[in-house]
Amino acid sequence: MPSIFISGGAAGIGLATAKRFARDGWTVGIYDVSDDALAAAQAENPEFITGKLDVRDAADWDRALADFTSHTGGTLDVLDNNAGVLVAGDLVDITPDAIKAQIDIDALGVALGARAAHPYLAATPGSHLVNIASASAIYGQPGIAVYSATKFFVAGFTEALELEWQSDDIRVVSIWPLWTKTALADNDAKTTQTLGVRLTADDVADKVFESVHPNRLDRLTRRTSYSVGTQTTLLGNGAKFIPNSLNRTINKYLAQ
């Protein structure tokens, strides 16, 4: 039975992803910093393996992955680096603690998770590392500048590890949603009004599932990124081909 470990898995996109994989018979581990969310998720889904995880703590990652893989015979088919936080507002209006939390959880936590999971993924033929990126990494977003920057980190980190881990037979991909109907979208960022919040957590979960079941073309092209929804696809493709000045103008309009 294949297995997936999901950080920040007790709510939102993480929980939707857990349910999606469980429907296909996967062994699912949801690890989260919130005891209340974990208790609620396990009460509804007693088949899930659950545990506490602070993604900012390397030792916590080691402990959580050892715990989960004790149920799988030491293998791990997918690590889903899902945990994330967002604090909206102009940079000068955000506290230093809020800035640090976003960088520590959204960037450092992804790197620590990948590092800790590597031996388990390397021991599992055809394994995957899935990093949750964001459409905010298409062009730097005012109003969510720190969050946006961490997702640029996730994009670059994914591309680098796809090359670095190829010899270990670990496929590394990133998932690129726009605003999704979760707690992260409950903020004052301008783009939640201009672009709307059209995606659901299930939409993103379906894309995660698709990404770890690649078709022949995906494998041949070494595809690393999966856009979620038409808006993200259009914005992402447009950014590749239009002049930077026009891209800047579009994003200024959307965010201001």
C-alpha positions in Angstrom: 0.0 0.0 0.0 1.6 3.4 -1.0 2.1 6.0 1.7 1.9 9.8 1.9 3.1 12.1 4.8 1.4 15.5 4.8 2.7 18.4 6.9 0.1 20.8 8.0 -2.3 18.0 7.2 -5.1 18.5 9.8 -7.0 21.3 8.0 -7.5 23.0 4.7 -5.6 21.8 1.6 -3.7 19.3 3.7 -6.8 17.6 5.0 -8.4 17.6 1.6 -5.3 15.9 0.2 -5.3 13.3 2.9 -8.9 12.4 2.1 -8.2 12.3 -1.6 -5.4 9.8 -1.2 -7.2 7.8 1.4 -10.0 7.2 -1.1 -7.5 5.4 -3.3 -6.3 3.2 -0.5 -3.1 5.0 0.5 -1.7 4.9 4.0 -2.0 8.6 5.0 -0.2 10.4 7.7 -1.3 13.9 8.8 1.1 15.8 11.0 0.4 19.2 12.3 1.2 21.8 15.0 -2.4 22.0 16.2 -3.6 19.4 18.7 -7.2 20.5 18.3 -7.1 20.2 14.5 -5.4 16.8 14.7 -8.0 15.5 17.2 -10.9 16.7 15.0 -9.4 15.3 11.8 -8.7 11.9 13.4 -12.2 11.7 15.0 -13.6 12.1 11.5 -11.0 9.9 9.8 -9.8 7.2 12.3 -7.7 5.5 9.6 -5.3 8.4 9.4 -2.0 8.2 11.2 -1.5 11.4 13.1 1.2 13.2 15.0 2.5 16.6 16.2 5.0 18.4 14.0 6.5 21.9 14.1 8.1 22.2 10.6 10.6 24.8 11.9 12.3 22.1 14.0 14.7 19.6 12.3 14.5 17.2 15.2 10.7 17.3 15.1 10.8 16.3 11.4 13.1 13.4 12.2 10.8 12.2 15.0 7.6 12.6 13.0 8.9 10.8 9.9 10.4 8.0 12.0 7.0 7.6 13.6 5.1 7.5 10.4 7.4 5.2 8.6 7.2 2.7 11.5 3.8 2.0 10.0 5.0 1.6 6.5 8.1 -0.7 6.8 10.5 2.2 6.5 9.3 3.4 3.1 7.7 6.7 2.0 6.1 7.2 -1.4 5.2 10.9 -1.1 6.2 13.7 1.2 3.7 16.6 0.8 5.3 19.8 2.1 2.0 21.5 2.6 2.3 23.5 5.9 2.2 27.2 5.4 1.1 30.5 6.9 0.3 33.9 5.3 0.2 37.4 6.9 -1.2 40.0 4.6 -0.3 43.7 4.7 2.5 46.1 3.6 5.9 45.1 4.9 6.2 48.1 7.2 3.0 47.2 8.9 3.9 43.6 9.6 5.7 42.7 12.9 9.2 41.1 12.8 7.7 38.0 14.4 5.2 37.7 11.6 7.9 38.1 9.0 10.0 35.5 10.6 7.2 33.0 11.0 6.4 33.1 7.3 10.0 32.6 6.3 10.5 29.8 8.9 7.4 27.9 8.1 7.0 28.5 4.4 10.7 28.3 3.3 12.8 26.8 6.1 10.2 24.2 6.9 10.1 23.0 3.3 13.9 22.6 3.2 14.0 20.8 6.5 11.2 18.5 5.5 12.8 17.5 2.3 16.1 16.9 4.0 14.6 14.7 6.7 12.5 12.7 4.2 15.3 12.0 1.7 16.4 8.7 3.1 12.9 7.3 3.2 12.1 8.6 -0.3 15.4 7.2 -1.6 14.5 3.8 -0.1 11.2 3.8 -2.0 11.2 3.2 -5.8 9.4 5.9 -7.8 8.9 8.2 -4.8 7.8 11.9 -4.9 8.5 15.1 -3.1 5.6 17.5 -3.5 6.1 21.2 -2.5 3.1 23.5 -2.3 4.1 26.7 -4.2 1.6 29.4 -5.2 0.6 31.7 -8.0 2.1 34.5 -6.0 5.5 33.2 -7.2 4.7 34.1 -10.8 5.5 37.8 -10.0 6.3 39.3 -6.6 3.0 40.4 -5.0 2.7 43.6 -3.0 0.6 43.2 0.1 1.9 39.7 0.6 5.5 40.3 -0.2 7.1 37.9 2.4 4.7 35.1 1.6 5.2 35.7 -2.2 9.0 35.6 -1.7 8.9 32.3 0.2 7.0 30.8 -2.7 9.7 31.9 -5.1 12.0 30.0 -2.8 9.8 26.9 -3.1 9.8 27.1 -6.9 13.6 27.4 -7.1 14.1 24.8 -4.4 11.9 22.3 -6.4 13.8 22.9 -9.6 17.1 22.4 -7.9 16.1 19.2 -6.1 14.5 17.7 -9.2 18.1 17.7 -10.7 19.9 16.9 -7.4 17.7 13.9 -6.6 17.2 12.5 -10.1 19.8 9.8 -9.5 18.0 8.7 -6.4 14.8 8.1 -8.4 12.9 10.8 -6.5 10.6 12.9 -8.6 10.3 16.5 -7.2 7.3 18.7 -8.2 5.5 21.9 -7.1 1.8 22.7 -7.0 0.7 26.2 -8.0 -2.7 27.3 -6.8 -4.2 30.8 -6.7 -6.4 31.8 -3.8 -8.2 28.8 -2.4 -11.1 28.7 0.0 -9.1 28.0 3.1 -8.1 30.1 6.2 -5.1 31.5 4.2 -7.5 33.4 1.9 -9.2 35.0 4.9 -7.2 38.2 4.7 -7.2 41.8 3.3 -4.9 41.1 0.3 -6.2 43.1 -2.7 -6.0 40.2 -5.1 -8.6 38.2 -3.1 -11.0 40.8 -4.4 -9.6 41.4 -7.9 -9.1 37.7 -8.8 -11.6 36.2 -6.4 -11.3 33.0 -4.3 -12.4 30.4 -6.8 -10.5 27.3 -6.0 -11.5 24.8 -3.4 -9.1 22.7 -1.2 -10.4 19.7 -3.2 -9.2 21.3 -6.5 -5.7 21.5 -5.1 -5.8 18.0 -3.6 -6.8 16.6 -7.0 -3.8 18.3 -8.6 -1.5 16.8 -5.9 -2.9 13.4 -6.7 -2.4 14.0 -10.4 1.2 15.1 -9.9 2.2 11.9 -8.3 0.5 9.8 -11.1 2.4 11.4 -14.0 1.5 10.5 -17.6 4.2 9.5 -20.1 4.7 13.1 -21.3 5.2 14.4 -17.8 7.9 11.9 -17.2 9.6 12.5 -20.6 9.6 16.3 -20.1 10.6 16.0 -16.4 7.7 18.3 -15.6 8.2 20.0 -12.2 5.2 22.4 -11.9 1.5 21.9 -11.9 -0.8 24.9 -12.1 -4.2 24.7 -10.4 -7.1 26.4 -12.2 -7.4 28.4 -15.4 -6.5 31.7 -13.9 -3.1 30.4 -12.6 -2.4 28.8 -16.0 -3.1 32.0 -17.9 -1.1 34.2 -15.5 1.8 31.8 -15.5 1.9 31.4 -19.2 1.5 35.1 -19.8 4.4 35.9 -17.5 6.7 33.8 -19.7 6.0 35.6 -22.9 5.0 39.2 -22.2 7.5 42.0 -21.5 8.4 42.5 -17.8 7.0 46.0 -17.9 3.6 44.7 -18.9 3.8 42.0 -16.4 4.6 44.6 -13.7 1.6 46.7 -14.8 -0.8 43.8 -14.7 0.3 42.8 -11.2 0.2 46.4 -10.0 -3.4 46.6 -11.1 -4.3 43.3 -9.6 -2.7 44.1 -6.2 -3.5 47.8 -5.9 
